[in-house]
Amino acid sequence: MKRKVSGLFVAISALIICSTTVADDGFASLFDGKSFDGWEGNMKVFRIEDGAIVAGSQKEAVAHNDFLCTKKEYSDFELRLKAKLVGAGDNAGIQFRSKRIPDHHEVIGYQCDMGSAWGRKIWGALYDESRRRKVLAEDEPDKVQKVYKANDWNEFVIRCEGSHIQIWLNGLQTVDFTEKEDVAKTGIIGLQIHGGKPAEASYKDIRIKDLTN
């Protein structure tokens, strides 16, 4: 009887280990839900609540754009995370292949947009922050409107391979862009809160898979 129980335990343990390996699928966590290990930024702006990174306020105006950035840089990767945005400010984003501007609160590089701007929903749009300062690619606003979840968690996938950049919002591909200009193909990952009207941006379940190997 002891042998059977032992054998069953080994089998179940092996199944659990196998399931964990399959679920991870080469992805590494960038945020442990408890600390800012591996990140840097203005900790008066960013905080941790209920296992998520949160920035901004729903009661007070946000002084200016602020970014929480990874200490490590990435080039070719697939990034997966969940994001939520609430408040009148209605603008935030996820930086990638970006750099901090020295002695400034801004960063420069690609941004996966969140929120509204120019009279339309820009969730999942590709914006060039502090560089060309324009939208490089986006899906039709009515399609985005159908999949985006107001005041709730939205799932993003951002994939970069060489000059090819792809973005998905809740399963909808919003960007399939090939860069033609000579711009940086490596940089930090950054989480933004946009300056302006009161708004609160939250990020969690942040995982990345290195595609350079």
Buried (B, 14 or more C-beta within 10 A) or exposed (E): EEEEEEEEEEEEEEEEEEEEEEEEEEBEEBBEEEEBEBBEBEEEBBEBEEEBBBBBBEEEEBEEBBBBBBEEBBBBBBBBBBBBBBBEBBBBBBBBBBBBEEEEBBBBBBBBBBBBBEEBBBBBBBBBBBBEEEBBBBBEBEBBEEBBEEEEBBBBBBBBBEEEBBBBBBEBBBBBBEBEEEBBBBBBBBBBBBBBBBBBBBBBBBBBBEBEE
